[in-house]
Amino acid sequence: MSDGTISISDTFMSSIPRELLTQVDSALKKLRSNRELKGLHVEPIHQAADDRIRSIRINRQFRILAFELSKGRPYWLVEGVYDHDDAYRVARTLYLRVNPVSGTTEIRSDAESHNLGGEGISESEVQRRAAELAARQIAEREAREAEQRAREEERAAADEAEKASAEDRAAPASAVPKGPVLTVSAGLLETELGIDHDLAVRAAEADEDALLDLAAGAPRWQGQALIDLATGTPFPDVRDAYFTGAGGGSDIGTPSPTDDLVRSMDSGASRASFHLIEDDEALEKVLASGDFANWRIFLHPEQRKYVDVNTQGPYRLTGGAGTGKTVVLVHRAVRLARKAQAEGREPRIVLTTYTRNLADALETQVRSLDNAIDRASVLGRGGVYIDNVDRIARNLVIGRADAVSPMESVLGWSSRRLGNIRPVADWRTAVAEAGDPLDENLRSETFFADEYREVILPLRITDEASYLRVSRRGRGTRLGRIQRRDVWKVVSRYRENGMRDEQIDWDELSAIAAAVLDARAAEAGERPADHVLVDEGQDLRPPQWQMLRALVADGKDDMFIAEDSHQRIYSNPVRLGRYGIRITGRSRRLKLNYRTTAQNLAFAVGILDGGQFDLATMDEETISSTEQGAFRSARSGPAPRLVHAEEMVDEFETVASQVRAWLDELDETGTDPSAIGLLTRWGRSRDMLVRAMDDRGITVANIDRNPERAGYPIAMTFNRAKGMEFSKVLLFGVDEDSVRRLRPEQAYDEQATEIAELQERSLLYVGASRARDELVITWSRGASPYLQIDEESDDRIGEGRTAS
């Protein structure tokens, strides 16, 4: 076994053409073993800014650029894969520098470094030339900007009339007030954090858009640190996240000593930018899958903190769409599994979520991250057990002899031959059969389904006397003693009908599963899992939470929950503490969006404007003041386009034209057409859209009806799109009929009406936040009220804004 070390930079993975994967893998293994092996052609670069940079042959056309940092053992930092000519051009500009303040390794390509190669220039001369160059560049840039502003003003005056009648309108990029975003001085950024002087000065004065531009062009970790500060992360926390403690370092334009570099990259704080590989097996894990997404290898320090945090009791991680909650969850599951194996234990880990599709996605991500981690096919056995909550409950109850007694304790009746899951509509039958005395405002199947799952099932109430005494805190509808008796008549009839047909509903299934687990624990003295990790927790219902709590005993790292209240589309808000999941002091929030551009994020968050999405409604605890801060994106892009059509046939034409343009663009870059997502509120709208595109010669895969199809744009509902992302997203049919309107019996009180509205806003937010790069919204006739369109002026009046 060779003893060389490869450090992969975060620029390397995205630079590898997929067709070169095998050859890159072979070249790096040879490099670790012996740089002199035939075929590698490890060559220095003439007139390089850093004399440690090498060109390494992949084939006749491509080269790897790497820095040779050998100090007693082979140590390589691989930076990227380039075409032959580009490799030699780029290599003459790159050098490695340890930041003297933070101790972080930086791969630099500064213009002033070009003058260093072998000339013996003094440090003062380097600084003088750098200052002259910076001043010249600033003057040139200001001149260009002045000229550009003049041209833009001329165009704006000429286009004013055309803009007034334009059909396509761009949503505002952000409603964040203009002005400096950061509350930290330039001096502090430079002297305490290590931000470059010029960058620190401009960042301290930058507004939202300018800061994004600065961060994008900054050395990688410096740009990340600025975005972290913009999200409200306290300055000491940001400093700690990037401080390596390596010491040493050098000024800008001066390559740092090798010893400083190795100490820096070996530190834990460097894992966000550099990944150390010390054996061929580890190298294969990184490269073998062909999945080059950086989430597998490089985590933001904030994400890494929650992957590694040790907890004594349940822990909740919240964050908006695209903040990396699922990434943290998957990495944490793998870490816990590896830890158990290293300690000689079999890992017993449950990784679960709301739907089967999302569970399949978790399985894929675990396999991609570490395919060697054992997966358990049966609950309670060693490995990572991945399934959605309803299937976990079904496997614990259906056909199990030991479920009979627990079922009796939950429902008051039991059966060994349970049939199909009964529909929610059975509540309507029970209400009708209960007779006339029931108050009119309670003659609602929705009310009874909610009362049943939130009060009666979790407390395992099986008789009227118990229901008359129970606390209903948190339920909006107040009930007197007579009303409770009437309610219990309906519940009794519902249960009698279930006993007659030998059927239970999904909530009953989860409640029984929780009782089964409690009974087994009482008998055997243990639970089937050591760790339970839950994704999309905002959509789970009380009986499901009870079952998940019953899977694992209270203790170290017992439960870890990832959720986003903005994406709650299935469940009412749940107070976790009522079901044995106490998270007081153990709830944190991710605030940096990695997926969605700032413009798309502002639009998506604007949809939520007017809804009371308060995390405190979910539990007695609120987010602490240190966790408050702005929800921001680290990426910038084009503004979303809102396109109104007079008739639906015109809307179809608009969609077809947009999809054709996107397909041409993707074809030029070799990107699969499935990077296009066409999303609708309703299944019927999705089917209609697919047929309309087919009539216009565009094949679209209906993912709900034919999920195995690939190589085409994908059409699906907002619900089905949960957990997915696309480069380009078109929301179709976002009109006044795309909002679910409650029937009178569904709007049984003010709380139910408010929750239903929040869920509709959340659905549209889910759809809009699936877009990484481009977002288009179309409708005909009247617009959805959540687009906040002024029908008379035909402008969007509710500007998207960054949430806090």
Sequence and secondary structure as in RCSB ss.txt:
>XXXX:A:sequence
MSDGTISISDTFMSSIPRELLTQVDSALKKLRSNRELKGLHVEPIHQAADDRIRSIRINRQFRILAFELSKGRPY
WLVEGVYDHDDAYRVARTLYLRVNPVSGTTEIRSDAESHNLGGEGISESEVQRRAAELAARQIAEREAREAEQRA
REEERAAADEAEKASAEDRAAPASAVPKGPVLTVSAGLLETELGIDHDLAVRAAEADEDALLDLAAGAPRWQGQA
LIDLATGTPFPDVRDAYFTGAGGGSDIGTPSPTDDLVRSMDSGASRASFHLIEDDEALEKVLASGDFANWRIFLH
PEQRKYVDVNTQGPYRLTGGAGTGKTVVLVHRAVRLARKAQAEGREPRIVLTTYTRNLADALETQVRSLDNAIDR
ASVLGRGGVYIDNVDRIARNLVIGRADAVSPMESVLGWSSRRLGNIRPVADWRTAVAEAGDPLDENLRSETFFAD
EYREVILPLRITDEASYLRVSRRGRGTRLGRIQRRDVWKVVSRYRENGMRDEQIDWDELSAIAAAVLDARAAEAG
ERPADHVLVDEGQDLRPPQWQMLRALVADGKDDMFIAEDSHQRIYSNPVRLGRYGIRITGRSRRLKLNYRTTAQN
LAFAVGILDGGQFDLATMDEETISSTEQGAFRSARSGPAPRLVHAEEMVDEFETVASQVRAWLDELDETGTDPSA
IGLLTRWGRSRDMLVRAMDDRGITVANIDRNPERAGYPIAMTFNRAKGMEFSKVLLFGVDEDSVRRLRPEQAYDE
QATEIAELQERSLLYVGASRARDELVITWSRGASPYLQIDEESDDRIGEGRTAS
>XXXX:A:secstr
    EEEEETTTGGGS GGGHHHHHHHHHHHHH TTSTTT  EE TT SSTTEEEEESSSSEEEEEEE  SSS E
EEEEEEEEHHHHHHHHTT EEEE TTT  EEEE  GGGGG TTT   HHHHHHHHHHHHHHHHHHHHHHHHHHHH
HHHHHHHHHHHHHHH SEEE  S  S SS    S HHHIIIII   HHHHHHHHH  HHHHHHHHHHS HHHHHH
HHHHHTT  HHHHHHHH         TTS   HHHHHHHHHSGGGGGTEEEE SHHHHHHHHTT    GGGT   
HHHHHHHH   BS EEEEE TTSSHHHHHHHHHHHHHHHHHHTT   EEEEEESSHHHHHHHHHHHHHH TTS B
 SSTTSSEEEEEEHHHHHHHHHTT GGGHHHHHHHHS   S   S   TTHHHHHHHHH TTS GGG  HHHHHH
HIIIIITTTT  SHHHHHHS  TT SS   HHHHHHHHHHHHHHHHHHHHHT   HHHHHHHHHHHHHHHHHHHS
  SBSEEEESSGGG  HHHHHHHHHHB SSBT EEEEE GGG  SS    GGGGT   TT EEEE EESSS HHH
HHHHHHHHTTS   GGGGSS    GGG    EES      EEEEESSHHHHHHHHHHHHHHHHHHHHHHT  GGG
EEEEESSHHHHHHHHHHHHHTT   EETTT TT  SS EEEETTTTTT  EEEEEE   BGGGS    TTT  SH
HHHHHHHHHHHHHHHHHHTTEEEEEEEEEESSB GGG EETTTTEE S      
